[in-house]
């Protein structure tokens, strides 16, 4: 009876948390939809010039090393931000309209036509996403254009990586800083500031990890709700790019922090991992479902059936004209080949050299022995992208320039796994363990 009451209370708390997040998210969107779009047009026009010059999918340093940008979606995001009002703020915020000038979506060209105030455009809705990025994009377009946003992206992203490194050191994770940096190189971080679409998940994952590291003694008591919040934020802000990173990266930090705090028990760790994954998934899927329900109640245009159809399609084996049936092997090839940029290759070599030096030192000191159990959680974490690719087949194959970046999880977790195989926490003098639980 007590167990039933406990689970009912937990379910009610999570349902209330989701509803509160949806209501707050909708209210925030309503607030930014009150901003005057006419005042954004000058910066939108300057942005359109850049996007038109660069094209839909420009490549900065080679597509095969993960430097392909997504100006197609960035132009659509700007179109969503400056869409003319229908006179109903609620419907505007829920439907998220954009102007389209042809039979098919061509946002870079459509944006150019829109800022030139050409006739012939018709409003099209994109209601199945929350489009939470508009909370920032609409105000930004009042003061700057695409170049300014790119500069701001660069500054913020450098700040976040430095902040996470500082907090890792503060939490006694100095030994994992270089593996973290080496794995970070795999996502071509120099390309991210150029694209709003690519940057969204970087902000959620890195800010989420920074908060986790900075406030872990407090968050540890509410860690499941925190991961649910990360799932909610992902659903709210992301355009289905590389969403799994907001679960995988913080999960690795939780595993590292827990290894410091207590005697390792594999069963307890695995149960905790399942709980964290369940809560992240609940936040992610629940927030999305609430958006579909709100869209259906507001617009009465079949939002739920459209969204479910899109979800099934993104999980299908349709290769969208590539002439192949999508398989796990093909998906892995398309994603993995984008990881090995020159910077990451150098990072891997340096990691292996440092690993060899560390192993030799431990062997000489007599403290080296194989520890399988502590490495298992990191191995399972490293396999998360494989599970994602297996389920979200179409999207992972057709858009590998987005989805390959979740392999950051596999690489960082894999490096941590290798270290855990021989690293003895009980004798380490490089710890700064908090006494708080």
C-alpha positions in Angstrom: 0.0 0.0 0.0 2.8 2.4 0.9 4.5 1.6 -2.5 1.4 2.3 -4.4 0.9 5.6 -2.6 4.6 6.5 -3.3 4.3 5.8 -7.0 1.0 7.7 -7.3 2.5 10.7 -5.6 5.6 10.5 -7.9 3.3 10.3 -11.0 1.2 13.2 -9.8 4.3 15.3 -9.2 5.6 14.6 -12.7 2.3 15.3 -14.3 2.0 18.6 -12.5 5.6 19.4 -13.4 4.8 18.8 -17.1 1.6 20.8 -17.1 3.3 23.7 -15.3 6.2 23.6 -17.8 3.7 23.7 -20.7 1.7 26.6 -19.3 4.9 28.6 -18.6 6.3 27.7 -22.0 3.1 28.9 -23.7 3.0 32.1 -21.7 6.6 33.0 -22.5 5.9 32.5 -26.2 2.8 34.7 -26.0 5.0 37.4 -24.4 7.5 37.4 -27.2 4.8 37.3 -29.8 3.7 40.7 -28.5 7.0 42.1 -29.8 6.7 44.2 -33.0 7.9 42.2 -36.0 8.2 45.4 -38.1 11.1 46.5 -35.9 12.9 43.2 -36.7 12.8 43.6 -40.4 16.0 45.6 -40.8 18.1 42.9 -39.1 16.2 40.2 -40.8 17.0 41.8 -44.1 20.7 41.9 -43.3 20.5 38.3 -42.2 18.9 37.3 -45.5 21.8 38.7 -47.5 24.2 36.5 -45.6 22.0 33.4 -45.9 21.4 34.0 -49.6 25.1 34.4 -50.3 26.0 31.2 -48.4 23.2 29.0 -49.7 21.1 26.4 -48.0 23.8 24.0 -46.6 27.2 25.7 -46.8 30.3 23.7 -45.9 32.9 25.5 -43.8 35.7 22.9 -43.7 34.4 19.9 -45.5 31.1 18.1 -45.1 32.8 14.7 -44.4 34.4 16.2 -41.2 31.1 17.5 -39.8 31.3 21.2 -40.8 28.1 21.4 -42.8 25.9 24.2 -41.7 22.1 24.4 -41.8 21.2 27.7 -43.2 17.9 26.2 -44.5 16.6 25.8 -40.9 18.2 29.0 -39.7 16.4 31.0 -42.4 13.1 29.2 -41.4 13.7 30.2 -37.7 14.1 33.8 -38.7 11.0 33.6 -40.9 9.1 32.2 -37.9 10.3 35.1 -35.8 9.2 37.8 -38.2 6.0 36.2 -39.5 3.1 38.7 -39.9 0.5 38.6 -37.2 -2.9 37.1 -37.9 -4.4 39.3 -35.2 -4.7 36.3 -32.7 -1.6 36.1 -30.5 -2.6 32.7 -29.1 -3.0 31.1 -32.5 0.2 32.8 -33.8 2.2 31.4 -30.8 0.8 27.9 -31.2 0.8 27.6 -35.0 4.2 29.4 -35.5 3.6 30.6 -39.0 6.1 31.4 -41.8 5.6 32.9 -45.3 6.1 30.5 -48.2 6.3 31.7 -51.8 6.3 28.4 -53.7 4.9 24.9 -53.6 7.8 23.6 -51.5 9.8 24.9 -48.5 12.8 27.0 -49.6 13.3 29.2 -46.5 16.5 31.0 -47.7 14.7 32.2 -50.8 11.4 32.7 -49.0 13.1 34.9 -46.4 14.7 37.0 -49.2 11.3 37.5 -50.8 9.7 38.3 -47.5 12.2 41.0 -46.5 11.8 42.6 -50.0 8.0 42.6 -49.3 7.2 40.7 -52.4 3.6 39.7 -53.0 2.4 36.1 -53.3 3.5 34.7 -50.0 1.1 32.5 -48.0 1.2 31.6 -44.3 2.1 28.1 -43.4 2.1 26.7 -39.9 4.7 24.6 -38.1 2.8 23.6 -35.1 4.3 20.3 -34.0 7.3 21.9 -32.4 7.3 24.3 -29.4 9.9 26.7 -31.1 11.2 27.8 -27.8 14.2 29.4 -29.5 11.9 32.3 -30.4 12.2 33.5 -26.8 15.7 34.6 -27.7 15.6 35.0 -31.4 12.7 37.5 -31.5 14.4 39.9 -29.0 17.8 39.4 -30.7 16.4 40.5 -34.1 15.4 43.8 -32.5 19.0 44.6 -31.9 21.2 42.6 -34.2 21.3 40.3 -37.3 22.8 37.0 -38.2 26.4 38.1 -38.0 25.8 39.5 -34.5 24.1 36.2 -33.4 27.0 34.2 -34.7 29.5 36.4 -32.7 27.3 36.0 -29.6 27.2 32.2 -30.2 31.0 32.1 -30.3 31.4 34.0 -27.1 28.8 32.0 -25.1 30.0 28.7 -26.4 33.6 29.4 -25.4 32.4 30.6 -22.0 30.4 27.4 -21.5 33.3 25.0 -22.3 35.6 27.0 -19.9 32.9 27.0 -17.2 32.4 23.2 -17.4 36.2 22.7 -17.2 36.4 25.0 -14.2 33.6 23.1 -12.5 35.1 19.7 -13.3 38.3 20.8 -11.6 36.3 22.1 -8.6 34.5 18.8 -8.3 37.7 16.8 -8.4 37.3 15.5 -11.9 40.6 16.9 -13.2 41.7 13.5 -14.5 38.7 13.6 -16.9 39.2 17.1 -18.3 41.4 16.1 -21.2 39.2 13.2 -22.2 36.3 15.7 -22.1 38.1 18.2 -24.3 39.4 15.5 -26.8 35.8 14.1 -27.2 34.5 17.7 -27.6 36.6 18.1 -30.7 34.6 15.3 -32.4 31.5 17.6 -32.8 33.5 20.2 -34.8 32.8 22.9 -32.2 34.3 25.6 -34.4 31.3 25.2 -36.8 28.5 25.5 -34.1 28.6 29.3 -33.6 27.8 29.7 -37.3 24.4 28.0 -37.0 21.5 28.6 -34.6 20.1 25.2 -35.5 23.3 23.4 -34.5 23.9 25.4 -31.4 20.6 24.8 -29.5 21.5 21.4 -28.1 25.0 22.5 -27.3 23.6 25.1 -25.0 21.1 22.8 -23.2 23.7 20.0 -22.8 26.5 22.2 -21.6 24.4 24.5 -19.4 22.7 21.5 -18.0 26.1 19.9 -17.2 27.4 23.1 -15.7 24.4 23.5 -13.4 24.8 19.8 -12.4 28.5 20.2 -11.6 28.0 23.5 -9.8 25.0 22.4 -7.6 25.4 18.7 -7.4 25.1 18.3 -3.6 21.7 20.0 -3.8 20.6 18.5 -7.1 21.5 15.0 -6.0 18.4 14.9 -3.9 16.2 15.8 -6.9 18.3 14.3 -9.7 15.4 12.5 -11.4 13.3 15.7 -11.6 16.4 17.5 -12.9 16.8 15.1 -15.7 13.1 15.4 -16.4 13.6 19.2 -16.7 16.5 18.6 -19.2 14.1 16.5 -21.3 11.4 19.2 -21.1 13.9 22.0 -22.1 15.1 19.8 -25.0 11.6 19.3 -26.3 10.8 23.0 -25.9 13.9 24.5 -27.6 15.1 21.9 -30.0 14.1 21.3 -33.7 15.0 17.5 -33.5 18.7 18.0 -34.1 20.8 15.9 -31.7 18.5 15.9 -28.6 20.1 12.8 -26.9 23.1 14.8 -25.9 21.1 16.6 -23.2 20.7 13.2 -21.5 24.0 11.5 -22.3 26.5 14.2 -21.4 24.9 15.0 -17.9 24.6 11.3 -17.3 28.3 10.8 -17.7 29.0 13.6 -15.2 26.5 12.0 -12.7 28.4 8.6 -13.1 31.7 10.3 -12.5 30.5 12.3 -9.4 28.8 9.2 -7.9 32.0 7.2 -8.4 33.7 9.6 -6.1 31.1 9.7 -3.3 30.4 6.1 -2.4 31.4 2.5 -2.7 30.5 1.3 -6.1 27.5 -1.0 -6.5 26.8 -2.0 -10.1 23.1 -2.9 -9.5 22.4 0.4 -7.7 24.1 2.4 -10.4 22.2 0.6 -13.2 18.9 1.2 -11.5 19.8 4.9 -11.1 20.7 5.1 -14.8 17.3 3.6 -15.8 15.5 6.1 -13.6 17.4 9.0 -15.1 16.7 7.8 -18.6 13.0 7.3 -17.8 12.6 10.8 -16.4 14.5 12.5 -19.2 12.3 10.6 -21.7 9.2 11.4 -19.8 10.0 15.1 -19.9 11.0 15.0 -23.6 8.0 13.1 -24.9 5.5 14.5 -22.4 6.3 18.1 -23.2 6.1 17.3 -26.9 2.7 15.6 -26.4 1.4 18.6 -24.5 2.3 20.8 -27.4 0.3 18.6 -29.8 -2.7 18.7 -27.4 -2.5 22.5 -27.1 -2.2 22.8 -30.9 -5.2 20.5 -31.4 -7.3 22.4 -28.9 -6.3 25.8 -30.3 -6.2 25.2 -34.0 -8.5 22.2 -34.6 -6.3 21.2 -37.6 -5.3 17.6 -36.8 -2.1 18.5 -35.0 -1.9 15.2 -33.1 -2.4 13.0 -36.1 0.2 15.1 -38.1 2.7 14.9 -35.3 2.3 11.1 -34.9 2.6 10.6 -38.6 5.9 12.6 -38.6 7.2 10.7 -35.7 6.5 7.3 -37.4 8.1 8.6 -40.6 11.3 9.7 -38.8 11.5 6.1 -37.4 11.0 4.5 -40.9 13.6 3.1 -43.3 12.7 5.5 -46.0 15.9 7.1 -47.3 14.2 10.0 -49.1 15.4 9.3 -52.6 18.8 7.8 -51.7 17.7 4.5 -53.3 18.5 2.4 -50.3 16.7 0.8 -47.4 18.1 2.2 -44.2 20.0 -0.2 -42.1 21.9 0.1 -38.8 25.2 -0.3 -40.6 24.5 2.4 -43.2 23.3 4.8 -40.5 26.5 4.2 -38.5 28.7 4.7 -41.5 27.0 8.0 -42.4 27.4 9.3 -38.8 30.8 8.0 -37.8 32.6 9.2 -40.8 31.8 12.8 -39.8 33.5 12.4 -36.4 37.1 12.0 -37.6 38.1 15.6 -38.3 41.8 16.4 -38.0 41.5 18.0 -34.6 39.7 15.1 -33.1 42.2 12.7 -34.7 45.0 14.5 -33.0 43.0 14.4 -29.7 42.6 10.7 -29.9 46.3 10.2 -30.5 47.2 12.4 -27.5 44.6 10.6 -25.3 46.2 7.2 -26.2 49.7 8.5 -25.4 48.6 9.9 -22.0 46.7 6.7 -21.3 49.8 4.6 -22.0 51.9 6.9 -19.7 49.3 6.6 -16.9 49.2 2.9 -17.2 52.9 2.5 -17.1 53.0 4.7 -14.0 50.4 2.7 -12.2 52.0 -0.6 -13.2 55.3 0.6 -11.8 53.6 1.7 -8.6 51.9 -1.7 -8.2 48.4 -0.1 -8.0 47.2 -1.2 -11.4 44.5 -3.9 -11.7 41.5 -4.5 -13.9 38.1 -3.3 -12.6 35.3 -4.5 -14.9 32.2 -3.5 -12.9 32.8 0.3 -12.6 33.4 0.4 -16.4 30.0 -1.2 -17.3 27.8 1.9 -16.8 30.1 3.9 -19.1 29.9 1.1 -21.7 26.2 1.2 -21.6 26.1 5.0 -21.8 28.5 4.8 -24.8 25.9 2.5 -26.6 23.1 5.1 -26.2 23.6 6.6 -29.7 23.4 3.2 -31.3 20.0 2.7 -29.7 18.9 6.2 -30.9 20.0 5.4 -34.4 18.2 2.1 -34.3 14.9 3.8 -33.4 15.1 7.2 -35.2 16.3 5.6 -38.4 15.2 7.9 -41.1 16.2 11.1 -39.4 19.6 9.7 -38.3 20.4 8.6 -41.9 19.0 11.6 -43.8 20.4 14.2 -41.5 23.8 12.8 -40.2 25.3 16.3 -40.2 23.0 16.9 -37.2 22.8 13.5 -35.5 26.5 12.5 -35.7 27.1 14.8 -32.8 25.4 12.5 -30.3 28.5 10.3 -30.8 30.1 12.8 -28.4 28.3 10.6 -25.8 30.0 7.4 -27.0 33.4 9.0 -27.3 33.5 10.7 -23.9 31.8 7.7 -22.1 34.3 5.4 -23.9 37.3 7.3 -22.7 35.8 7.3 -19.2 35.2 3.5 -19.4 38.8 2.9 -20.4 40.0 4.9 -17.4 37.6 3.2 -15.0 39.0 -0.2 -16.0 42.3 0.6 -14.2 41.7 3.8 -12.2 41.5 3.2 -8.4 39.4 5.9 -6.7 40.3 4.7 -3.3 44.0 5.7 -3.6 43.6 8.8 -5.8 44.9 12.0 -4.2 43.2 14.1 -6.9 39.8 14.4 -5.3 37.7 17.2 -3.9 34.7 15.2 -2.5 31.9 17.1 -0.9 30.6 15.7 2.3 27.1 16.8 1.4 24.7 14.0 0.3 
